[in-house]
Amino acid sequence: MDEINLIIILVFVFLQYLLIINFYKFAKLLNIYDKPDKIRKKHINKTSLLGGTLIFISIVFSFF
């Protein structure tokens, strides 16, 4: 039973790794960016808004 749990954990870690690697590709595909307006924003470059979604998916994977 311990080997099965280890395999499941490794699969979820691998899926999270793939999500992190392809994070910017998803943002570019969906065109979900926060563009700085130099009035209220402090960042200089456009920033992806999918960070919270990526954290949520990682937490859901970890609960399984």
N, CA, C and O atoms as a CHARMM CRD file, in Angstrom:
* protein
*
  256
    1    1 MET  N      0.80900  -1.19300   0.00000 PROA 1      0.00000
    2    1 MET  CA     0.00000   0.00000   0.00000 PROA 1      0.00000
    3    1 MET  C      0.85800   1.26500   0.00000 PROA 1      0.00000
    4    1 MET  O      0.45800   2.28000  -0.57100 PROA 1      0.00000
    5    2 ASP  N      2.01300   1.21800   0.62300 PROA 2      0.00000
    6    2 ASP  CA     2.89100   2.37800   0.66700 PROA 2      0.00000
    7    2 ASP  C      3.45900   2.70800  -0.70700 PROA 2      0.00000
    8    2 ASP  O      3.66700   3.88100  -1.01700 PROA 2      0.00000
    9    3 GLU  N      3.71100   1.70800  -1.53100 PROA 3      0.00000
   10    3 GLU  CA     4.24100   1.95300  -2.87300 PROA 3      0.00000
   11    3 GLU  C      3.21600   2.66400  -3.73100 PROA 3      0.00000
   12    3 GLU  O      3.57100   3.53200  -4.52900 PROA 3      0.00000
   13    4 ILE  N      1.94800   2.30900  -3.58000 PROA 4      0.00000
   14    4 ILE  CA     0.89100   2.96000  -4.35400 PROA 4      0.00000
   15    4 ILE  C      0.77300   4.43200  -3.95000 PROA 4      0.00000
   16    4 ILE  O      0.61800   5.29800  -4.81100 PROA 4      0.00000
   17    5 ASN  N      0.84500   4.71800  -2.66700 PROA 5      0.00000
   18    5 ASN  CA     0.78500   6.10900  -2.20300 PROA 5      0.00000
   19    5 ASN  C      1.96200   6.91700  -2.72300 PROA 5      0.00000
   20    5 ASN  O      1.80600   8.08000  -3.09400 PROA 5      0.00000
   21    6 LEU  N      3.12700   6.30900  -2.75000 PROA 6      0.00000
   22    6 LEU  CA     4.30600   7.00000  -3.26900 PROA 6      0.00000
   23    6 LEU  C      4.16500   7.29500  -4.75500 PROA 6      0.00000
   24    6 LEU  O      4.54400   8.37300  -5.21200 PROA 6      0.00000
   25    7 ILE  N      3.63100   6.36200  -5.50000 PROA 7      0.00000
   26    7 ILE  CA     3.42300   6.56800  -6.94400 PROA 7      0.00000
   27    7 ILE  C      2.41100   7.68600  -7.17500 PROA 7      0.00000
   28    7 ILE  O      2.60600   8.52800  -8.05200 PROA 7      0.00000
   29    8 ILE  N      1.33700   7.70000  -6.39900 PROA 8      0.00000
   30    8 ILE  CA     0.32400   8.75300  -6.53500 PROA 8      0.00000
   31    8 ILE  C      0.92000  10.11900  -6.21700 PROA 8      0.00000
   32    8 ILE  O      0.66800  11.08900  -6.93100 PROA 8      0.00000
   33    9 ILE  N      1.69700  10.19800  -5.16700 PROA 9      0.00000
   34    9 ILE  CA     2.34300  11.46200  -4.80100 PROA 9      0.00000
   35    9 ILE  C      3.28700  11.92800  -5.90400 PROA 9      0.00000
   36    9 ILE  O      3.31000  13.11300  -6.23800 PROA 9      0.00000
   37   10 LEU  N      4.06100  11.01700  -6.46900 PROA 10     0.00000
   38   10 LEU  CA     4.98500  11.38000  -7.54800 PROA 10     0.00000
   39   10 LEU  C      4.24300  11.84800  -8.79900 PROA 10     0.00000
   40   10 LEU  O      4.69900  12.76100  -9.48700 PROA 10     0.00000
   41   11 VAL  N      3.10300  11.22600  -9.09400 PROA 11     0.00000
   42   11 VAL  CA     2.30700  11.65300 -10.24700 PROA 11     0.00000
   43   11 VAL  C      1.79000  13.07200 -10.03800 PROA 11     0.00000
   44   11 VAL  O      1.84900  13.88900 -10.95600 PROA 11     0.00000
   45   12 PHE  N      1.28100  13.37700  -8.83700 PROA 12     0.00000
   46   12 PHE  CA     0.77500  14.71400  -8.56200 PROA 12     0.00000
   47   12 PHE  C      1.89000  15.75600  -8.55800 PROA 12     0.00000
   48   12 PHE  O      1.68100  16.87900  -9.01600 PROA 12     0.00000
   49   13 VAL  N      3.04600  15.41000  -8.06000 PROA 13     0.00000
   50   13 VAL  CA     4.18300  16.33500  -8.10000 PROA 13     0.00000
   51   13 VAL  C      4.58900  16.60700  -9.53900 PROA 13     0.00000
   52   13 VAL  O      4.90700  17.74200  -9.89600 PROA 13     0.00000
   53   14 PHE  N      4.57900  15.57400 -10.36000 PROA 14     0.00000
   54   14 PHE  CA     4.91100  15.74200 -11.77700 PROA 14     0.00000
   55   14 PHE  C      3.88000  16.62700 -12.47400 PROA 14     0.00000
   56   14 PHE  O      4.24700  17.47500 -13.28700 PROA 14     0.00000
   57   15 LEU  N      2.58800  16.44200 -12.16500 PROA 15     0.00000
   58   15 LEU  CA     1.55200  17.28900 -12.75800 PROA 15     0.00000
   59   15 LEU  C      1.69900  18.74300 -12.33200 PROA 15     0.00000
   60   15 LEU  O      1.51000  19.64900 -13.14400 PROA 15     0.00000
   61   16 GLN  N      2.03200  18.97000 -11.07600 PROA 16     0.00000
   62   16 GLN  CA     2.26200  20.33200 -10.60600 PROA 16     0.00000
   63   16 GLN  C      3.46300  20.95000 -11.31000 PROA 16     0.00000
   64   16 GLN  O      3.44300  22.13100 -11.65800 PROA 16     0.00000
   65   17 TYR  N      4.49300  20.16700 -11.51700 PROA 17     0.00000
   66   17 TYR  CA     5.67700  20.65100 -12.23100 PROA 17     0.00000
   67   17 TYR  C      5.30900  21.05900 -13.65500 PROA 17     0.00000
   68   17 TYR  O      5.75100  22.10100 -14.13700 PROA 17     0.00000
   69   18 LEU  N      4.50100  20.24300 -14.32600 PROA 18     0.00000
   70   18 LEU  CA     4.08000  20.58200 -15.68300 PROA 18     0.00000
   71   18 LEU  C      3.24700  21.85900 -15.70600 PROA 18     0.00000
   72   18 LEU  O      3.37900  22.67000 -16.62300 PROA 18     0.00000
   73   19 LEU  N      2.39400  22.04100 -14.70400 PROA 19     0.00000
   74   19 LEU  CA     1.60600  23.26800 -14.63600 PROA 19     0.00000
   75   19 LEU  C      2.48600  24.49600 -14.44900 PROA 19     0.00000
   76   19 LEU  O      2.25700  25.53300 -15.07200 PROA 19     0.00000
   77   20 ILE  N      3.48400  24.37600 -13.59900 PROA 20     0.00000
   78   20 ILE  CA     4.37200  25.51100 -13.34800 PROA 20     0.00000
   79   20 ILE  C      5.18600  25.84900 -14.58500 PROA 20     0.00000
   80   20 ILE  O      5.37100  27.02100 -14.91200 PROA 20     0.00000
   81   21 ILE  N      5.67200  24.82500 -15.27000 PROA 21     0.00000
   82   21 ILE  CA     6.47200  25.05900 -16.47900 PROA 21     0.00000
   83   21 ILE  C      5.62800  25.72900 -17.56700 PROA 21     0.00000
   84   21 ILE  O      6.11200  26.62500 -18.25900 PROA 21     0.00000
   85   22 ASN  N      4.38400  25.30700 -17.72100 PROA 22     0.00000
   86   22 ASN  CA     3.52500  25.83100 -18.78800 PROA 22     0.00000
   87   22 ASN  C      2.65300  26.99400 -18.32700 PROA 22     0.00000
   88   22 ASN  O      1.70500  27.37300 -19.01400 PROA 22     0.00000
   89   23 PHE  N      2.96800  27.55400 -17.17900 PROA 23     0.00000
   90   23 PHE  CA     2.18800  28.64100 -16.58600 PROA 23     0.00000
   91   23 PHE  C      2.08300  29.84400 -17.52500 PROA 23     0.00000
   92   23 PHE  O      0.98700  30.36500 -17.73300 PROA 23     0.00000
   93   24 TYR  N      3.18000  30.28100 -18.08100 PROA 24     0.00000
   94   24 TYR  CA     3.17000  31.45300 -18.94800 PROA 24     0.00000
   95   24 TYR  C      2.53200  31.15500 -20.29900 PROA 24     0.00000
   96   24 TYR  O      1.97500  32.05000 -20.93500 PROA 24     0.00000
   97   25 LYS  N      2.61000  29.90600 -20.73800 PROA 25     0.00000
   98   25 LYS  CA     1.94400  29.53900 -21.98800 PROA 25     0.00000
   99   25 LYS  C      0.43200  29.64100 -21.83800 PROA 25     0.00000
  100   25 LYS  O     -0.25300  30.09900 -22.75200 PROA 25     0.00000
  101   26 PHE  N     -0.09900  29.21200 -20.67600 PROA 26     0.00000
  102   26 PHE  CA    -1.53000  29.33500 -20.42400 PROA 26     0.00000
  103   26 PHE  C     -1.93900  30.79500 -20.36200 PROA 26     0.00000
  104   26 PHE  O     -2.97600  31.16900 -20.91000 PROA 26     0.00000
  105   27 ALA  N     -1.15100  31.61500 -19.71300 PROA 27     0.00000
  106   27 ALA  CA    -1.47300  33.03300 -19.59700 PROA 27     0.00000
  107   27 ALA  C     -1.45100  33.70500 -20.96700 PROA 27     0.00000
  108   27 ALA  O     -2.29100  34.55400 -21.26200 PROA 27     0.00000
  109   28 LYS  N     -0.50100  33.32500 -21.78700 PROA 28     0.00000
  110   28 LYS  CA    -0.42100  33.90400 -23.12800 PROA 28     0.00000
  111   28 LYS  C     -1.57900  33.41500 -23.99700 PROA 28     0.00000
  112   28 LYS  O     -2.13800  34.17700 -24.78600 PROA 28     0.00000
  113   29 LEU  N     -1.93200  32.14600 -23.84500 PROA 29     0.00000
  114   29 LEU  CA    -3.03700  31.58500 -24.61400 PROA 29     0.00000
  115   29 LEU  C     -4.36000  32.25600 -24.25800 PROA 29     0.00000
  116   29 LEU  O     -5.15500  32.58200 -25.13900 PROA 29     0.00000
  117   30 LEU  N     -4.58900  32.45800 -22.97700 PROA 30     0.00000
  118   30 LEU  CA    -5.83200  33.06900 -22.51500 PROA 30     0.00000
  119   30 LEU  C     -5.78500  34.59200 -22.48500 PROA 30     0.00000
  120   30 LEU  O     -6.81000  35.24600 -22.29200 PROA 30     0.00000
  121   31 ASN  N     -4.59300  35.15300 -22.67600 PROA 31     0.00000
  122   31 ASN  CA    -4.36700  36.59600 -22.66600 PROA 31     0.00000
  123   31 ASN  C     -4.88000  37.22800 -21.36300 PROA 31     0.00000
  124   31 ASN  O     -5.62000  38.21100 -21.37700 PROA 31     0.00000
  125   32 ILE  N     -4.46400  36.63500 -20.24600 PROA 32     0.00000
  126   32 ILE  CA    -4.86100  37.11700 -18.92800 PROA 32     0.00000
  127   32 ILE  C     -3.64400  37.75700 -18.26700 PROA 32     0.00000
  128   32 ILE  O     -2.83900  37.07500 -17.63300 PROA 32     0.00000
  129   33 TYR  N     -3.52200  39.05600 -18.42100 PROA 33     0.00000
  130   33 TYR  CA    -2.40300  39.79400 -17.86100 PROA 33     0.00000
  131   33 TYR  C     -2.90700  41.03600 -17.14900 PROA 33     0.00000
  132   33 TYR  O     -3.95500  41.58000 -17.49800 PROA 33     0.00000
  133   34 ASP  N     -2.16600  41.47700 -16.16100 PROA 34     0.00000
  134   34 ASP  CA    -2.39700  42.76200 -15.51100 PROA 34     0.00000
  135   34 ASP  C     -1.35100  43.71900 -16.05300 PROA 34     0.00000
  136   34 ASP  O     -0.15500  43.55000 -15.81800 PROA 34     0.00000
  137   35 LYS  N     -1.81000  44.71400 -16.77200 PROA 35     0.00000
  138   35 LYS  CA    -0.88600  45.66800 -17.37900 PROA 35     0.00000
  139   35 LYS  C     -0.72200  46.87900 -16.46600 PROA 35     0.00000
  140   35 LYS  O     -1.71200  47.42600 -15.98100 PROA 35     0.00000
  141   36 PRO  N      0.51300  47.29900 -16.22800 PROA 36     0.00000
  142   36 PRO  CA     0.73000  48.44400 -15.33300 PROA 36     0.00000
  143   36 PRO  C      0.21900  49.74400 -15.95400 PROA 36     0.00000
  144   36 PRO  O      0.38800  49.98500 -17.14900 PROA 36     0.00000
  145   37 ASP  N     -0.40500  50.57000 -15.12500 PROA 37     0.00000
  146   37 ASP  CA    -0.89100  51.86400 -15.60900 PROA 37     0.00000
  147   37 ASP  C     -0.08300  53.02800 -15.04700 PROA 37     0.00000
  148   37 ASP  O     -0.39400  54.18600 -15.32500 PROA 37     0.00000
  149   38 LYS  N      0.94800  52.73500 -14.26300 PROA 38     0.00000
  150   38 LYS  CA     1.87600  53.71300 -13.68400 PROA 38     0.00000
  151   38 LYS  C      1.18800  54.72200 -12.76800 PROA 38     0.00000
  152   38 LYS  O      1.79000  55.73000 -12.39700 PROA 38     0.00000
  153   39 ILE  N     -0.05300  54.46400 -12.40500 PROA 39     0.00000
  154   39 ILE  CA    -0.74600  55.31100 -11.44000 PROA 39     0.00000
  155   39 ILE  C     -0.94900  54.52200 -10.14800 PROA 39     0.00000
  156   39 ILE  O     -0.53400  54.95800  -9.07400 PROA 39     0.00000
  157   40 ARG  N     -1.58700  53.36500 -10.25800 PROA 40     0.00000
  158   40 ARG  CA    -1.86800  52.54600  -9.08100 PROA 40     0.00000
  159   40 ARG  C     -0.98000  51.31600  -8.99800 PROA 40     0.00000
  160   40 ARG  O     -0.84100  50.73500  -7.92100 PROA 40     0.00000
  161   41 LYS  N     -0.38700  50.91100 -10.08700 PROA 41     0.00000
  162   41 LYS  CA     0.41800  49.68800 -10.12100 PROA 41     0.00000
  163   41 LYS  C      1.88800  50.00400  -9.88800 PROA 41     0.00000
  164   41 LYS  O      2.40700  51.01600 -10.35700 PROA 41     0.00000
  165   42 LYS  N      2.54300  49.11700  -9.15500 PROA 42     0.00000
  166   42 LYS  CA     3.96800  49.32500  -8.88900 PROA 42     0.00000
  167   42 LYS  C      4.86100  48.48500  -9.77700 PROA 42     0.00000
  168   42 LYS  O      6.06500  48.73000  -9.85100 PROA 42     0.00000
  169   43 HSD  N      4.29100  47.49500 -10.45400 PROA 43     0.00000
  170   43 HSD  CA     5.13000  46.66400 -11.31100 PROA 43     0.00000
  171   43 HSD  C      5.32500  47.33500 -12.65800 PROA 43     0.00000
  172   43 HSD  O      4.52300  48.16800 -13.08000 PROA 43     0.00000
  173   44 ILE  N      6.41200  46.95500 -13.32700 PROA 44     0.00000
  174   44 ILE  CA     6.77500  47.58200 -14.59300 PROA 44     0.00000
  175   44 ILE  C      6.31500  46.73900 -15.77600 PROA 44     0.00000
  176   44 ILE  O      5.78700  47.27000 -16.75200 PROA 44     0.00000
  177   45 ASN  N      6.51300  45.43700 -15.69000 PROA 45     0.00000
  178   45 ASN  CA     6.13800  44.53100 -16.78300 PROA 45     0.00000
  179   45 ASN  C      4.72500  44.01000 -16.56500 PROA 45     0.00000
  180   45 ASN  O      4.19500  44.04900 -15.45400 PROA 45     0.00000
  181   46 LYS  N      4.12400  43.51900 -17.64900 PROA 46     0.00000
  182   46 LYS  CA     2.80900  42.92200 -17.48300 PROA 46     0.00000
  183   46 LYS  C      2.94600  41.61400 -16.70500 PROA 46     0.00000
  184   46 LYS  O      3.90800  40.86900 -16.89100 PROA 46     0.00000
  185   47 THR  N      1.97500  41.34200 -15.83200 PROA 47     0.00000
  186   47 THR  CA     2.03600  40.22800 -14.90500 PROA 47     0.00000
  187   47 THR  C      0.82600  39.32900 -15.12000 PROA 47     0.00000
  188   47 THR  O     -0.29000  39.81300 -15.30500 PROA 47     0.00000
  189   48 SER  N      1.04800  38.03000 -15.09500 PROA 48     0.00000
  190   48 SER  CA    -0.03500  37.08000 -15.27800 PROA 48     0.00000
  191   48 SER  C     -0.94700  37.05300 -14.06000 PROA 48     0.00000
  192   48 SER  O     -0.49400  37.21100 -12.92700 PROA 48     0.00000
  193   49 LEU  N     -2.23200  36.85200 -14.30600 PROA 49     0.00000
  194   49 LEU  CA    -3.21000  36.79100 -13.23000 PROA 49     0.00000
  195   49 LEU  C     -3.56600  35.35500 -12.85200 PROA 49     0.00000
  196   49 LEU  O     -4.52300  35.14100 -12.10800 PROA 49     0.00000
  197   50 LEU  N     -2.82800  34.37900 -13.34100 PROA 50     0.00000
  198   50 LEU  CA    -3.14000  32.97800 -13.07800 PROA 50     0.00000
  199   50 LEU  C     -2.41000  32.41000 -11.87500 PROA 50     0.00000
  200   50 LEU  O     -2.50400  31.20800 -11.62800 PROA 50     0.00000
  201   51 GLY  N     -1.69500  33.21300 -11.12300 PROA 51     0.00000
  202   51 GLY  CA    -0.92900  32.71500  -9.98600 PROA 51     0.00000
  203   51 GLY  C     -1.80000  32.10600  -8.90800 PROA 51     0.00000
  204   51 GLY  O     -1.46700  31.04900  -8.37000 PROA 51     0.00000
  205   52 GLY  N     -2.90900  32.75000  -8.58000 PROA 52     0.00000
  206   52 GLY  CA    -3.81900  32.21300  -7.57400 PROA 52     0.00000
  207   52 GLY  C     -4.44600  30.90800  -8.02000 PROA 52     0.00000
  208   52 GLY  O     -4.64700  30.00000  -7.21400 PROA 52     0.00000
  209   53 THR  N     -4.75400  30.81400  -9.29600 PROA 53     0.00000
  210   53 THR  CA    -5.31400  29.58300  -9.84100 PROA 53     0.00000
  211   53 THR  C     -4.31100  28.45100  -9.74600 PROA 53     0.00000
  212   53 THR  O     -4.67500  27.32000  -9.42200 PROA 53     0.00000
  213   54 LEU  N     -3.06000  28.74300 -10.02400 PROA 54     0.00000
  214   54 LEU  CA    -2.01600  27.71900  -9.94200 PROA 54     0.00000
  215   54 LEU  C     -1.82900  27.23700  -8.50700 PROA 54     0.00000
  216   54 LEU  O     -1.64200  26.04200  -8.27600 PROA 54     0.00000
  217   55 ILE  N     -1.87800  28.13600  -7.56000 PROA 55     0.00000
  218   55 ILE  CA    -1.76400  27.75500  -6.14400 PROA 55     0.00000
  219   55 ILE  C     -2.96700  26.91300  -5.73300 PROA 55     0.00000
  220   55 ILE  O     -2.80800  25.91600  -5.02800 PROA 55     0.00000
  221   56 PHE  N     -4.16100  27.29600  -6.15900 PROA 56     0.00000
  222   56 PHE  CA    -5.36300  26.53900  -5.82900 PROA 56     0.00000
  223   56 PHE  C     -5.29300  25.11900  -6.38500 PROA 56     0.00000
  224   56 PHE  O     -5.61900  24.16400  -5.67900 PROA 56     0.00000
  225   57 ILE  N     -4.87500  24.96900  -7.63200 PROA 57     0.00000
  226   57 ILE  CA    -4.75700  23.64000  -8.24200 PROA 57     0.00000
  227   57 ILE  C     -3.72500  22.80700  -7.50300 PROA 57     0.00000
  228   57 ILE  O     -3.93500  21.61000  -7.30800 PROA 57     0.00000
  229   58 SER  N     -2.62700  23.40000  -7.08900 PROA 58     0.00000
  230   58 SER  CA    -1.61300  22.66900  -6.33400 PROA 58     0.00000
  231   58 SER  C     -2.14900  22.19500  -4.98900 PROA 58     0.00000
  232   58 SER  O     -1.84600  21.08300  -4.55600 PROA 58     0.00000
  233   59 ILE  N     -2.93900  23.02700  -4.33000 PROA 59     0.00000
  234   59 ILE  CA    -3.53300  22.62000  -3.04500 PROA 59     0.00000
  235   59 ILE  C     -4.53100  21.48500  -3.24400 PROA 59     0.00000
  236   59 ILE  O     -4.57200  20.54400  -2.45100 PROA 59     0.00000
  237   60 VAL  N     -5.33900  21.57300  -4.30500 PROA 60     0.00000
  238   60 VAL  CA    -6.29400  20.50500  -4.58100 PROA 60     0.00000
  239   60 VAL  C     -5.57300  19.20700  -4.87300 PROA 60     0.00000
  240   60 VAL  O     -5.99000  18.15400  -4.39200 PROA 60     0.00000
  241   61 PHE  N     -4.50300  19.25300  -5.64600 PROA 61     0.00000
  242   61 PHE  CA    -3.71700  18.04200  -5.91900 PROA 61     0.00000
  243   61 PHE  C     -3.13900  17.46600  -4.63800 PROA 61     0.00000
  244   61 PHE  O     -3.09400  16.24700  -4.47600 PROA 61     0.00000
  245   62 SER  N     -2.70400  18.31100  -3.73900 PROA 62     0.00000
  246   62 SER  CA    -2.08000  17.81300  -2.51700 PROA 62     0.00000
  247   62 SER  C     -3.09800  17.15400  -1.57800 PROA 62     0.00000
  248   62 SER  O     -2.71900  16.29400  -0.78300 PROA 62     0.00000
  249   63 PHE  N     -4.37600  17.53500  -1.64900 PROA 63     0.00000
  250   63 PHE  CA    -5.38700  16.90600  -0.81600 PROA 63     0.00000
  251   63 PHE  C     -5.74300  15.50000  -1.27400 PROA 63     0.00000
  252   63 PHE  O     -6.18600  14.67400  -0.47600 PROA 63     0.00000
  253   64 PHE  N     -5.55000  15.22800  -2.56300 PROA 64     0.00000
  254   64 PHE  CA    -5.80500  13.88100  -3.06500 PROA 64     0.00000
  255   64 PHE  C     -4.68900  12.96500  -2.61200 PROA 64     0.00000
  256   64 PHE  O     -4.70200  11.77500  -2.92500 PROA 64     0.00000
